[in-house]
């Protein structure tokens, strides 16, 4: 698959609320995820680590809504913009979150995802 095809299908799945399914379909076995923060949780590598990261995130936040914008493709990369309304379960704080995710594609799979917020 081309980067454009991966980007379009991945984005469509995210827009349909199938974020975990999109990851499982398109993550490379050695996928790397980089968050915009310091510390040991800033980088996760491999599908099991990304699934655990997602499980933690959904366990820590109540998601009220997610809008997915894009994809925006350039070469072997594409970006998606996520606008989220969430509540941190521990603090009870409701947050309007706006982030951009940059995905790198190699051999029809996402080899890296990098988040900007």
Biopython code that builds the backbone (N, CA, C, O; Angstrom):
import numpy as np
from Bio.PDB.StructureBuilder import StructureBuilder

atoms = [
    (1, "UNK", "N", (0.838, -1.193, 0.000)),
    (1, "UNK", "CA", (0.000, 0.000, 0.000)),
    (1, "UNK", "C", (0.880, 1.252, 0.000)),
    (1, "UNK", "O", (1.966, 1.264, 0.580)),
    (2, "UNK", "N", (0.400, 2.281, -0.647)),
    (2, "UNK", "CA", (1.121, 3.547, -0.643)),
    (2, "UNK", "C", (0.857, 4.284, 0.670)),
    (2, "UNK", "O", (-0.066, 3.949, 1.413)),
    (3, "UNK", "N", (1.672, 5.279, 0.933)),
    (3, "UNK", "CA", (1.448, 6.105, 2.129)),
    (3, "UNK", "C", (0.071, 6.750, 2.062)),
    (3, "UNK", "O", (-0.627, 6.818, 3.073)),
    (4, "UNK", "N", (-0.329, 7.224, 0.889)),
    (4, "UNK", "CA", (-1.651, 7.844, 0.722)),
    (4, "UNK", "C", (-2.761, 6.861, 1.093)),
    (4, "UNK", "O", (-3.702, 7.224, 1.798)),
    (5, "UNK", "N", (-2.654, 5.628, 0.625)),
    (5, "UNK", "CA", (-3.681, 4.618, 0.922)),
    (5, "UNK", "C", (-3.716, 4.285, 2.408)),
    (5, "UNK", "O", (-4.795, 4.183, 2.993)),
    (6, "UNK", "N", (-2.551, 4.113, 3.022)),
    (6, "UNK", "CA", (-2.497, 3.846, 4.468)),
    (6, "UNK", "C", (-3.121, 5.016, 5.218)),
    (6, "UNK", "O", (-3.939, 4.821, 6.116)),
    (7, "UNK", "N", (-2.729, 6.232, 4.846)),
    (7, "UNK", "CA", (-3.225, 7.431, 5.524)),
    (7, "UNK", "C", (-4.737, 7.543, 5.428)),
    (7, "UNK", "O", (-5.402, 7.820, 6.427)),
    (8, "UNK", "N", (-5.282, 7.334, 4.252)),
    (8, "UNK", "CA", (-6.730, 7.460, 4.069)),
    (8, "UNK", "C", (-7.502, 6.417, 4.865)),
    (8, "UNK", "O", (-8.503, 6.745, 5.501)),
    (9, "UNK", "N", (-7.053, 5.164, 4.840)),
    (9, "UNK", "CA", (-7.761, 4.109, 5.566)),
    (9, "UNK", "C", (-7.590, 4.282, 7.078)),
    (9, "UNK", "O", (-8.552, 4.128, 7.831)),
    (10, "UNK", "N", (-6.371, 4.600, 7.523)),
    (10, "UNK", "CA", (-6.114, 4.808, 8.945)),
    (10, "UNK", "C", (-6.977, 5.950, 9.463)),
    (10, "UNK", "O", (-7.595, 5.832, 10.522)),
    (11, "UNK", "N", (-7.023, 7.060, 8.720)),
    (11, "UNK", "CA", (-7.829, 8.211, 9.124)),
    (11, "UNK", "C", (-9.314, 7.854, 9.164)),
    (11, "UNK", "O", (-10.016, 8.241, 10.099)),
    (12, "UNK", "N", (-9.794, 7.128, 8.169)),
    (12, "UNK", "CA", (-11.209, 6.730, 8.138)),
    (12, "UNK", "C", (-11.558, 5.869, 9.348)),
    (12, "UNK", "O", (-12.623, 6.026, 9.945)),
    (13, "UNK", "N", (-10.657, 4.963, 9.701)),
    (13, "UNK", "CA", (-10.910, 4.115, 10.872)),
    (13, "UNK", "C", (-10.927, 4.952, 12.150)),
    (13, "UNK", "O", (-11.774, 4.737, 13.017)),
    (14, "UNK", "N", (-10.009, 5.894, 12.274)),
    (14, "UNK", "CA", (-9.998, 6.774, 13.454)),
    (14, "UNK", "C", (-11.276, 7.596, 13.518)),
    (14, "UNK", "O", (-11.864, 7.745, 14.590)),
    (15, "UNK", "N", (-11.711, 8.128, 12.387)),
    (15, "UNK", "CA", (-12.943, 8.926, 12.336)),
    (15, "UNK", "C", (-14.156, 8.090, 12.726)),
    (15, "UNK", "O", (-15.143, 8.625, 13.230)),
    (16, "UNK", "N", (-14.088, 6.779, 12.495)),
    (16, "UNK", "CA", (-15.182, 5.867, 12.849)),
    (16, "UNK", "C", (-15.057, 5.370, 14.292)),
    (16, "UNK", "O", (-15.834, 4.519, 14.725)),
    (17, "UNK", "N", (-14.076, 5.901, 15.037)),
    (17, "UNK", "CA", (-13.901, 5.487, 16.428)),
    (17, "UNK", "C", (-13.152, 4.178, 16.592)),
    (17, "UNK", "O", (-13.200, 3.572, 17.663)),
    (18, "UNK", "N", (-12.464, 3.730, 15.554)),
    (18, "UNK", "CA", (-11.755, 2.451, 15.574)),
    (18, "UNK", "C", (-10.246, 2.668, 15.695)),
    (18, "UNK", "O", (-9.477, 2.151, 14.885)),
    (19, "UNK", "N", (-9.827, 3.425, 16.696)),
    (19, "UNK", "CA", (-8.410, 3.770, 16.827)),
    (19, "UNK", "C", (-7.547, 2.555, 17.134)),
    (19, "UNK", "O", (-6.487, 2.386, 16.532)),
    (20, "UNK", "N", (-7.979, 1.712, 18.053)),
    (20, "UNK", "CA", (-7.207, 0.509, 18.374)),
    (20, "UNK", "C", (-7.111, -0.414, 17.162)),
    (20, "UNK", "O", (-6.051, -0.966, 16.867)),
    (21, "UNK", "N", (-8.237, -0.573, 16.465)),
    (21, "UNK", "CA", (-8.265, -1.441, 15.289)),
    (21, "UNK", "C", (-7.351, -0.898, 14.188)),
    (21, "UNK", "O", (-6.675, -1.661, 13.498)),
    (22, "UNK", "N", (-7.339, 0.436, 14.034)),
    (22, "UNK", "CA", (-6.466, 1.058, 13.033)),
    (22, "UNK", "C", (-5.000, 0.772, 13.365)),
    (22, "UNK", "O", (-4.206, 0.450, 12.481)),
    (23, "UNK", "N", (-4.651, 0.894, 14.646)),
    (23, "UNK", "CA", (-3.287, 0.594, 15.059)),
    (23, "UNK", "C", (-2.918, -0.851, 14.781)),
    (23, "UNK", "O", (-1.857, -1.130, 14.223)),
    (24, "UNK", "N", (-3.785, -1.761, 15.166)),
    (24, "UNK", "CA", (-3.488, -3.176, 14.951)),
    (24, "UNK", "C", (-3.361, -3.516, 13.467)),
    (24, "UNK", "O", (-2.588, -4.398, 13.094)),
    (25, "UNK", "N", (-4.112, -2.823, 12.632)),
    (25, "UNK", "CA", (-4.049, -3.081, 11.196)),
    (25, "UNK", "C", (-2.774, -2.519, 10.573)),
    (25, "UNK", "O", (-2.209, -3.121, 9.660)),
    (26, "UNK", "N", (-2.319, -1.361, 11.066)),
    (26, "UNK", "CA", (-1.244, -0.658, 10.363)),
    (26, "UNK", "C", (0.079, -0.523, 11.113)),
    (26, "UNK", "O", (1.070, -0.149, 10.486)),
    (27, "UNK", "N", (0.156, -0.797, 12.389)),
    (27, "UNK", "CA", (1.440, -0.691, 13.077)),
    (27, "UNK", "C", (2.388, -1.790, 12.605)),
    (27, "UNK", "O", (1.992, -2.947, 12.460)),
    (28, "UNK", "N", (3.630, -1.416, 12.369)),
    (28, "UNK", "CA", (4.685, -2.400, 12.120)),
    (28, "UNK", "C", (5.000, -3.095, 13.446)),
    (28, "UNK", "O", (4.755, -2.531, 14.512)),
    (29, "UNK", "N", (5.537, -4.306, 13.387)),
    (29, "UNK", "CA", (5.860, -5.048, 14.620)),
    (29, "UNK", "C", (6.759, -4.244, 15.553)),
    (29, "UNK", "O", (6.595, -4.305, 16.772)),
    (30, "UNK", "N", (7.703, -3.494, 14.995)),
    (30, "UNK", "CA", (8.645, -2.733, 15.816)),
    (30, "UNK", "C", (8.298, -1.245, 15.855)),
    (30, "UNK", "O", (9.186, -0.403, 15.986)),
    (31, "UNK", "N", (7.009, -0.922, 15.740)),
    (31, "UNK", "CA", (6.541, 0.468, 15.736)),
    (31, "UNK", "C", (7.050, 1.216, 16.970)),
    (31, "UNK", "O", (7.178, 0.650, 18.056)),
    (32, "UNK", "N", (7.331, 2.479, 16.773)),
    (32, "UNK", "CA", (7.829, 3.336, 17.855)),
    (32, "UNK", "C", (6.858, 4.498, 18.027)),
    (32, "UNK", "O", (6.461, 5.122, 17.043)),
    (33, "UNK", "N", (6.474, 4.793, 19.264)),
    (33, "UNK", "CA", (5.557, 5.885, 19.576)),
    (33, "UNK", "C", (6.268, 6.869, 20.497)),
    (33, "UNK", "O", (6.794, 6.489, 21.543)),
    (34, "UNK", "N", (6.279, 8.148, 20.093)),
    (34, "UNK", "CA", (7.004, 9.170, 20.844)),
    (34, "UNK", "C", (6.018, 10.252, 21.289)),
    (34, "UNK", "O", (5.380, 10.908, 20.465)),
    (35, "UNK", "N", (5.910, 10.423, 22.598)),
    (35, "UNK", "CA", (5.055, 11.464, 23.177)),
    (35, "UNK", "C", (5.865, 12.731, 23.412)),
    (35, "UNK", "O", (7.093, 12.692, 23.485)),
    (36, "UNK", "N", (5.169, 13.844, 23.528)),
    (36, "UNK", "CA", (5.792, 15.144, 23.761)),
    (36, "UNK", "C", (5.926, 15.386, 25.266)),
    (36, "UNK", "O", (5.272, 16.267, 25.824)),
    (37, "UNK", "N", (6.778, 14.596, 25.909)),
    (37, "UNK", "CA", (7.002, 14.731, 27.347)),
    (37, "UNK", "C", (8.321, 14.080, 27.709)),
    (37, "UNK", "O", (8.907, 13.351, 26.909)),
    (38, "UNK", "N", (8.775, 14.343, 28.895)),
    (38, "UNK", "CA", (10.004, 13.740, 29.414)),
    (38, "UNK", "C", (9.667, 12.477, 30.191)),
    (38, "UNK", "O", (8.520, 12.283, 30.594)),
    (39, "UNK", "N", (10.639, 11.635, 30.399)),
    (39, "UNK", "CA", (10.469, 10.497, 31.297)),
    (39, "UNK", "C", (10.324, 9.173, 30.592)),
    (39, "UNK", "O", (10.324, 9.100, 29.364)),
    (40, "UNK", "N", (10.198, 8.112, 31.396)),
    (40, "UNK", "CA", (10.194, 6.751, 30.855)),
    (40, "UNK", "C", (8.971, 6.424, 30.005)),
    (40, "UNK", "O", (9.020, 5.494, 29.200)),
    (41, "UNK", "N", (7.883, 7.160, 30.160)),
    (41, "UNK", "CA", (6.681, 6.886, 29.368)),
    (41, "UNK", "C", (6.662, 7.655, 28.057)),
    (41, "UNK", "O", (5.678, 7.598, 27.319)),
    (42, "UNK", "N", (7.738, 8.372, 27.761)),
    (42, "UNK", "CA", (7.734, 9.208, 26.557)),
    (42, "UNK", "C", (7.900, 8.400, 25.276)),
    (42, "UNK", "O", (7.493, 8.855, 24.208)),
    (43, "UNK", "N", (8.487, 7.216, 25.363)),
    (43, "UNK", "CA", (8.702, 6.384, 24.178)),
    (43, "UNK", "C", (8.207, 4.965, 24.461)),
    (43, "UNK", "O", (8.516, 4.378, 25.497)),
    (44, "UNK", "N", (7.440, 4.437, 23.524)),
    (44, "UNK", "CA", (6.997, 3.042, 23.604)),
    (44, "UNK", "C", (7.401, 2.378, 22.296)),
    (44, "UNK", "O", (7.314, 2.990, 21.232)),
    (45, "UNK", "N", (7.842, 1.127, 22.372)),
    (45, "UNK", "CA", (8.275, 0.415, 21.175)),
    (45, "UNK", "C", (7.650, -0.964, 21.113)),
    (45, "UNK", "O", (7.657, -1.707, 22.094)),
    (46, "UNK", "N", (7.110, -1.300, 19.950)),
    (46, "UNK", "CA", (6.482, -2.591, 19.725)),
    (46, "UNK", "C", (4.985, -2.543, 19.974)),
    (46, "UNK", "O", (4.504, -1.751, 20.784)),
    (47, "UNK", "N", (4.259, -3.391, 19.277)),
    (47, "UNK", "CA", (2.798, -3.401, 19.375)),
    (47, "UNK", "C", (2.313, -3.635, 20.804)),
    (47, "UNK", "O", (1.418, -2.911, 21.240)),
    (48, "UNK", "N", (2.846, -4.603, 21.564)),
    (48, "UNK", "CA", (2.353, -4.784, 22.938)),
    (48, "UNK", "C", (2.505, -3.515, 23.796)),
    (48, "UNK", "O", (1.625, -3.202, 24.597)),
    (49, "UNK", "N", (3.606, -2.798, 23.632)),
    (49, "UNK", "CA", (3.824, -1.574, 24.407)),
    (49, "UNK", "C", (2.830, -0.482, 24.009)),
    (49, "UNK", "O", (2.349, 0.260, 24.866)),
    (50, "UNK", "N", (2.520, -0.378, 22.709)),
    (50, "UNK", "CA", (1.553, 0.624, 22.275)),
    (50, "UNK", "C", (0.140, 0.271, 22.737)),
    (50, "UNK", "O", (-0.635, 1.156, 23.097)),
    (51, "UNK", "N", (-0.193, -1.012, 22.727)),
    (51, "UNK", "CA", (-1.499, -1.429, 23.246)),
    (51, "UNK", "C", (-1.612, -1.126, 24.733)),
    (51, "UNK", "O", (-2.658, -0.668, 25.192)),
    (52, "UNK", "N", (-0.545, -1.377, 25.492)),
    (52, "UNK", "CA", (-0.548, -1.083, 26.934)),
    (52, "UNK", "C", (-0.672, 0.414, 27.172)),
    (52, "UNK", "O", (-1.373, 0.837, 28.092)),
    (53, "UNK", "N", (0.000, 1.221, 26.356)),
    (53, "UNK", "CA", (-0.084, 2.674, 26.476)),
    (53, "UNK", "C", (-1.524, 3.143, 26.244)),
    (53, "UNK", "O", (-2.038, 3.977, 26.990)),
    (54, "UNK", "N", (-2.162, 2.609, 25.220)),
    (54, "UNK", "CA", (-3.552, 2.955, 24.932)),
    (54, "UNK", "C", (-4.493, 2.523, 26.040)),
    (54, "UNK", "O", (-5.416, 3.253, 26.402)),
    (55, "UNK", "N", (-4.259, 1.343, 26.575)),
    (55, "UNK", "CA", (-5.087, 0.840, 27.679)),
    (55, "UNK", "C", (-4.965, 1.761, 28.892)),
    (55, "UNK", "O", (-5.966, 2.091, 29.527)),
    (56, "UNK", "N", (-3.742, 2.172, 29.209)),
    (56, "UNK", "CA", (-3.541, 3.113, 30.318)),
    (56, "UNK", "C", (-4.270, 4.418, 30.040)),
    (56, "UNK", "O", (-4.963, 4.937, 30.915)),
    (57, "UNK", "N", (-4.122, 4.962, 28.821)),
    (57, "UNK", "CA", (-4.700, 6.265, 28.494)),
    (57, "UNK", "C", (-6.218, 6.234, 28.640)),
    (57, "UNK", "O", (-6.801, 7.123, 29.261)),
    (58, "UNK", "N", (-6.857, 5.219, 28.075)),
    (58, "UNK", "CA", (-8.317, 5.123, 28.171)),
    (58, "UNK", "C", (-8.765, 4.822, 29.602)),
    (58, "UNK", "O", (-9.868, 5.205, 29.993)),
    (59, "UNK", "N", (-7.938, 4.152, 30.375)),
    (59, "UNK", "CA", (-8.266, 3.909, 31.778)),
    (59, "UNK", "C", (-8.165, 5.164, 32.633)),
    (59, "UNK", "O", (-8.842, 5.275, 33.655)),
    (60, "UNK", "N", (-7.324, 6.109, 32.223)),
    (60, "UNK", "CA", (-7.096, 7.332, 32.992)),
    (60, "UNK", "C", (-7.979, 8.491, 32.546)),
    (60, "UNK", "O", (-8.041, 9.514, 33.229)),
    (61, "UNK", "N", (-8.668, 8.348, 31.404)),
    (61, "UNK", "CA", (-9.449, 9.457, 30.863)),
    (61, "UNK", "C", (-10.833, 8.996, 30.423)),
    (61, "UNK", "O", (-11.001, 7.909, 29.870)),
    (62, "UNK", "N", (-11.810, 9.844, 30.681)),
    (62, "UNK", "CA", (-13.135, 9.643, 30.110)),
    (62, "UNK", "C", (-13.185, 10.479, 28.839)),
    (62, "UNK", "O", (-12.959, 11.689, 28.875)),
    (63, "UNK", "N", (-13.477, 9.839, 27.730)),
    (63, "UNK", "CA", (-13.488, 10.524, 26.444)),
    (63, "UNK", "C", (-14.933, 10.899, 26.105)),
    (63, "UNK", "O", (-15.798, 10.036, 25.954)),
    (64, "UNK", "N", (-15.167, 12.201, 25.992)),
    (64, "UNK", "CA", (-16.502, 12.691, 25.652)),
    (64, "UNK", "C", (-16.682, 12.790, 24.138)),
    (64, "UNK", "O", (-17.746, 12.469, 23.609)),
    (65, "UNK", "N", (-15.633, 13.237, 23.447)),
    (65, "UNK", "CA", (-15.698, 13.323, 21.986)),
    (65, "UNK", "C", (-14.292, 13.411, 21.406)),
    (65, "UNK", "O", (-13.355, 13.882, 22.052)),
    (66, "UNK", "N", (-14.175, 12.944, 20.169)),
    (66, "UNK", "CA", (-12.914, 13.024, 19.415)),
    (66, "UNK", "C", (-13.270, 13.392, 17.977)),
    (66, "UNK", "O", (-14.119, 12.756, 17.353)),
    (67, "UNK", "N", (-12.615, 14.417, 17.467)),
    (67, "UNK", "CA", (-12.712, 14.762, 16.050)),
    (67, "UNK", "C", (-11.358, 14.448, 15.421)),
    (67, "UNK", "O", (-10.316, 14.794, 15.979)),
    (68, "UNK", "N", (-11.374, 13.801, 14.273)),
    (68, "UNK", "CA", (-10.145, 13.486, 13.554)),
    (68, "UNK", "C", (-10.144, 14.265, 12.253)),
    (68, "UNK", "O", (-11.091, 14.175, 11.472)),
    (69, "UNK", "N", (-9.086, 15.033, 12.016)),
    (69, "UNK", "CA", (-8.946, 15.830, 10.799)),
    (69, "UNK", "C", (-7.751, 15.321, 10.001)),
    (69, "UNK", "O", (-6.730, 14.941, 10.574)),
    (70, "UNK", "N", (-7.881, 15.315, 8.703)),
    (70, "UNK", "CA", (-6.815, 14.850, 7.838)),
    (70, "UNK", "C", (-7.262, 13.607, 7.110)),
    (70, "UNK", "O", (-8.436, 13.241, 7.164)),
    (71, "UNK", "N", (-6.351, 12.963, 6.439)),
    (71, "UNK", "CA", (-4.899, 13.005, 6.573)),
    (71, "UNK", "C", (-4.258, 14.085, 5.694)),
    (71, "UNK", "O", (-4.814, 14.520, 4.685)),
    (72, "UNK", "N", (-3.082, 14.488, 6.122)),
    (72, "UNK", "CA", (-2.240, 15.423, 5.393)),
    (72, "UNK", "C", (-0.955, 14.653, 5.062)),
    (72, "UNK", "O", (-0.167, 14.343, 5.956)),
    (73, "UNK", "N", (-0.754, 14.353, 3.801)),
    (73, "UNK", "CA", (0.323, 13.444, 3.376)),
    (73, "UNK", "C", (1.476, 14.228, 2.755)),
    (73, "UNK", "O", (1.270, 15.183, 2.006)),
    (74, "UNK", "N", (2.697, 13.799, 3.088)),
    (74, "UNK", "CA", (3.908, 14.347, 2.480)),
    (74, "UNK", "C", (4.938, 13.221, 2.431)),
    (74, "UNK", "O", (5.446, 12.789, 3.466)),
    (75, "UNK", "N", (5.238, 12.753, 1.231)),
    (75, "UNK", "CA", (6.224, 11.684, 1.082)),
    (75, "UNK", "C", (5.788, 10.425, 1.801)),
    (75, "UNK", "O", (4.690, 9.922, 1.563)),
    (76, "UNK", "N", (6.645, 9.905, 2.689)),
    (76, "UNK", "CA", (6.318, 8.677, 3.428)),
    (76, "UNK", "C", (5.733, 8.984, 4.800)),
    (76, "UNK", "O", (5.749, 8.133, 5.690)),
    (77, "UNK", "N", (5.217, 10.203, 4.975)),
    (77, "UNK", "CA", (4.615, 10.577, 6.253)),
    (77, "UNK", "C", (3.224, 11.164, 6.037)),
    (77, "UNK", "O", (2.898, 11.677, 4.966)),
    (78, "UNK", "N", (2.416, 11.070, 7.095)),
    (78, "UNK", "CA", (1.127, 11.757, 7.092)),
    (78, "UNK", "C", (0.824, 12.224, 8.509)),
    (78, "UNK", "O", (1.313, 11.670, 9.493)),
    (79, "UNK", "N", (0.000, 13.262, 8.572)),
    (79, "UNK", "CA", (-0.386, 13.820, 9.859)),
    (79, "UNK", "C", (-1.899, 13.763, 9.995)),
    (79, "UNK", "O", (-2.643, 13.875, 9.021)),
    (80, "UNK", "N", (-2.322, 13.586, 11.231)),
    (80, "UNK", "CA", (-3.727, 13.704, 11.606)),
    (80, "UNK", "C", (-3.813, 14.691, 12.761)),
    (80, "UNK", "O", (-2.903, 14.774, 13.586)),
    (81, "UNK", "N", (-4.899, 15.431, 12.815)),
    (81, "UNK", "CA", (-5.152, 16.326, 13.945)),
    (81, "UNK", "C", (-6.320, 15.743, 14.734)),
    (81, "UNK", "O", (-7.367, 15.414, 14.175)),
    (82, "UNK", "N", (-6.118, 15.623, 16.044)),
    (82, "UNK", "CA", (-7.155, 15.119, 16.938)),
    (82, "UNK", "C", (-7.585, 16.241, 17.879)),
    (82, "UNK", "O", (-6.756, 16.830, 18.573)),
    (83, "UNK", "N", (-8.871, 16.531, 17.898)),
    (83, "UNK", "CA", (-9.442, 17.503, 18.828)),
    (83, "UNK", "C", (-10.326, 16.696, 19.771)),
    (83, "UNK", "O", (-11.305, 16.081, 19.349)),
    (84, "UNK", "N", (-9.966, 16.707, 21.062)),
    (84, "UNK", "CA", (-10.634, 15.835, 22.024)),
    (84, "UNK", "C", (-11.205, 16.614, 23.200)),
    (84, "UNK", "O", (-10.637, 17.611, 23.646)),
    (85, "UNK", "N", (-12.323, 16.140, 23.681)),
    (85, "UNK", "CA", (-12.929, 16.629, 24.919)),
    (85, "UNK", "C", (-12.844, 15.447, 25.880)),
    (85, "UNK", "O", (-13.521, 14.435, 25.694)),
    (86, "UNK", "N", (-11.998, 15.584, 26.922)),
    (86, "UNK", "CA", (-11.760, 14.476, 27.842)),
    (86, "UNK", "C", (-11.824, 14.961, 29.285)),
    (86, "UNK", "O", (-11.703, 16.154, 29.562)),
    (87, "UNK", "N", (-12.015, 14.023, 30.188)),
    (87, "UNK", "CA", (-11.927, 14.288, 31.623)),
    (87, "UNK", "C", (-10.880, 13.365, 32.215)),
    (87, "UNK", "O", (-10.922, 12.152, 32.013)),
    (88, "UNK", "N", (-9.938, 13.949, 32.949)),
    (88, "UNK", "CA", (-8.945, 13.165, 33.685)),
    (88, "UNK", "C", (-9.682, 12.524, 34.850)),
    (88, "UNK", "O", (-10.217, 13.233, 35.702)),
    (89, "UNK", "N", (-9.720, 11.201, 34.904)),
    (89, "UNK", "CA", (-10.495, 10.495, 35.925)),
    (89, "UNK", "C", (-9.972, 10.748, 37.337)),
    (89, "UNK", "O", (-10.754, 10.811, 38.285)),
    (90, "UNK", "N", (-8.659, 10.892, 37.480)),
    (90, "UNK", "CA", (-8.075, 11.090, 38.809)),
    (90, "UNK", "C", (-8.404, 12.469, 39.373)),
    (90, "UNK", "O", (-8.789, 12.584, 40.536)),
    (91, "UNK", "N", (-8.259, 13.507, 38.568)),
    (91, "UNK", "CA", (-8.459, 14.870, 39.054)),
    (91, "UNK", "C", (-9.879, 15.375, 38.831)),
    (91, "UNK", "O", (-10.320, 16.307, 39.504)),
    (92, "UNK", "N", (-10.596, 14.763, 37.887)),
    (92, "UNK", "CA", (-11.929, 15.239, 37.544)),
    (92, "UNK", "C", (-11.904, 16.447, 36.615)),
    (92, "UNK", "O", (-12.955, 16.988, 36.272)),
    (93, "UNK", "N", (-10.703, 16.875, 36.203)),
    (93, "UNK", "CA", (-10.571, 18.045, 35.343)),
    (93, "UNK", "C", (-10.975, 17.697, 33.911)),
    (93, "UNK", "O", (-10.510, 16.713, 33.335)),
    (94, "UNK", "N", (-11.849, 18.529, 33.358)),
    (94, "UNK", "CA", (-12.253, 18.362, 31.962)),
    (94, "UNK", "C", (-11.315, 19.203, 31.097)),
    (94, "UNK", "O", (-11.046, 20.365, 31.401)),
    (95, "UNK", "N", (-10.827, 18.604, 30.023)),
    (95, "UNK", "CA", (-9.775, 19.213, 29.216)),
    (95, "UNK", "C", (-10.179, 19.203, 27.740)),
    (95, "UNK", "O", (-10.682, 18.205, 27.222)),
    (96, "UNK", "N", (-9.948, 20.332, 27.082)),
    (96, "UNK", "CA", (-10.058, 20.392, 25.625)),
    (96, "UNK", "C", (-8.646, 20.177, 25.098)),
    (96, "UNK", "O", (-7.768, 21.013, 25.312)),
    (97, "UNK", "N", (-8.424, 19.070, 24.415)),
    (97, "UNK", "CA", (-7.092, 18.702, 23.960)),
    (97, "UNK", "C", (-7.029, 18.808, 22.440)),
    (97, "UNK", "O", (-7.958, 18.408, 21.739)),
    (98, "UNK", "N", (-5.931, 19.349, 21.946)),
    (98, "UNK", "CA", (-5.730, 19.515, 20.513)),
    (98, "UNK", "C", (-4.325, 19.023, 20.215)),
    (98, "UNK", "O", (-3.352, 19.593, 20.709)),
    (99, "UNK", "N", (-4.206, 17.970, 19.411)),
    (99, "UNK", "CA", (-2.883, 17.427, 19.121)),
    (99, "UNK", "C", (-2.758, 17.027, 17.660)),
    (99, "UNK", "O", (-3.745, 16.752, 16.977)),
    (100, "UNK", "N", (-1.519, 17.003, 17.206)),
    (100, "UNK", "CA", (-1.203, 16.532, 15.863)),
    (100, "UNK", "C", (-0.358, 15.279, 16.019)),
    (100, "UNK", "O", (0.566, 15.235, 16.831)),
    (101, "UNK", "N", (-0.684, 14.267, 15.237)),
    (101, "UNK", "CA", (0.094, 13.031, 15.217)),
    (101, "UNK", "C", (0.747, 12.920, 13.852)),
    (101, "UNK", "O", (0.083, 13.037, 12.822)),
    (102, "UNK", "N", (2.051, 12.693, 13.851)),
    (102, "UNK", "CA", (2.820, 12.521, 12.616)),
    (102, "UNK", "C", (3.208, 11.050, 12.511)),
    (102, "UNK", "O", (3.860, 10.507, 13.403)),
    (103, "UNK", "N", (2.806, 10.414, 11.424)),
    (103, "UNK", "CA", (3.048, 8.998, 11.212)),
    (103, "UNK", "C", (4.043, 8.810, 10.064)),
    (103, "UNK", "O", (3.944, 9.474, 9.032)),
    (104, "UNK", "N", (4.986, 7.915, 10.252)),
    (104, "UNK", "CA", (5.945, 7.553, 9.211)),
    (104, "UNK", "C", (5.603, 6.150, 8.727)),
    (104, "UNK", "O", (5.413, 5.240, 9.534)),
    (105, "UNK", "N", (5.527, 5.977, 7.420)),
    (105, "UNK", "CA", (5.123, 4.707, 6.821)),
    (105, "UNK", "C", (6.313, 4.076, 6.085)),
    (105, "UNK", "O", (7.020, 4.750, 5.336)),
    (106, "UNK", "N", (6.517, 2.791, 6.309)),
    (106, "UNK", "CA", (7.526, 2.014, 5.599)),
    (106, "UNK", "C", (6.913, 0.658, 5.255)),
    (106, "UNK", "O", (6.364, -0.011, 6.131)),
    (107, "UNK", "N", (6.999, 0.254, 4.011)),
    (107, "UNK", "CA", (6.473, -1.048, 3.572)),
    (107, "UNK", "C", (4.997, -1.227, 3.915)),
    (107, "UNK", "O", (4.579, -2.318, 4.302)),
    (108, "UNK", "N", (4.204, -0.161, 3.776)),
    (108, "UNK", "CA", (2.767, -0.245, 4.007)),
    (108, "UNK", "C", (2.351, -0.298, 5.462)),
    (108, "UNK", "O", (1.180, -0.534, 5.758)),
    (109, "UNK", "N", (3.289, -0.081, 6.385)),
    (109, "UNK", "CA", (2.994, -0.119, 7.817)),
    (109, "UNK", "C", (3.510, 1.153, 8.493)),
    (109, "UNK", "O", (4.437, 1.792, 7.996)),
    (110, "UNK", "N", (2.917, 1.511, 9.609)),
    (110, "UNK", "CA", (3.367, 2.671, 10.373)),
    (110, "UNK", "C", (4.547, 2.244, 11.231)),
    (110, "UNK", "O", (4.413, 1.408, 12.124)),
    (111, "UNK", "N", (5.700, 2.828, 10.947)),
    (111, "UNK", "CA", (6.908, 2.487, 11.694)),
    (111, "UNK", "C", (7.131, 3.422, 12.884)),
    (111, "UNK", "O", (7.807, 3.056, 13.846)),
    (112, "UNK", "N", (6.560, 4.637, 12.818)),
    (112, "UNK", "CA", (6.680, 5.571, 13.944)),
    (112, "UNK", "C", (5.472, 6.478, 13.979)),
    (112, "UNK", "O", (4.938, 6.881, 12.945)),
    (113, "UNK", "N", (5.051, 6.793, 15.203)),
    (113, "UNK", "CA", (4.043, 7.822, 15.426)),
    (113, "UNK", "C", (4.623, 8.790, 16.453)),
    (113, "UNK", "O", (5.229, 8.382, 17.444)),
    (114, "UNK", "N", (4.423, 10.077, 16.192)),
    (114, "UNK", "CA", (5.004, 11.116, 17.031)),
    (114, "UNK", "C", (3.911, 12.142, 17.297)),
    (114, "UNK", "O", (3.263, 12.620, 16.366)),
    (115, "UNK", "N", (3.702, 12.486, 18.583)),
    (115, "UNK", "CA", (2.594, 13.352, 18.966)),
    (115, "UNK", "C", (3.083, 14.743, 19.380)),
    (115, "UNK", "O", (4.080, 14.893, 20.086)),
    (116, "UNK", "N", (2.346, 15.747, 18.919)),
    (116, "UNK", "CA", (2.634, 17.151, 19.202)),
    (116, "UNK", "C", (1.387, 17.759, 19.834)),
    (116, "UNK", "O", (0.306, 17.728, 19.246)),
    (117, "UNK", "N", (1.545, 18.311, 21.032)),
    (117, "UNK", "CA", (0.413, 18.963, 21.713)),
    (117, "UNK", "C", (0.902, 20.055, 22.619)),
    (117, "UNK", "O", (0.100, 20.718, 23.276)),
]
sb = StructureBuilder()
sb.init_structure("model")
sb.init_model(0)
sb.init_chain("A")
sb.init_seg("    ")
for serial, (resi, resn, name, xyz) in enumerate(atoms, 1):
    if name == "N":
        sb.init_residue(resn, " ", resi, " ")
    sb.init_atom(name, np.array(xyz, "f"), 0.0, 1.0, " ", f" {name:<3s}", serial, name[0])
structure = sb.get_structure()
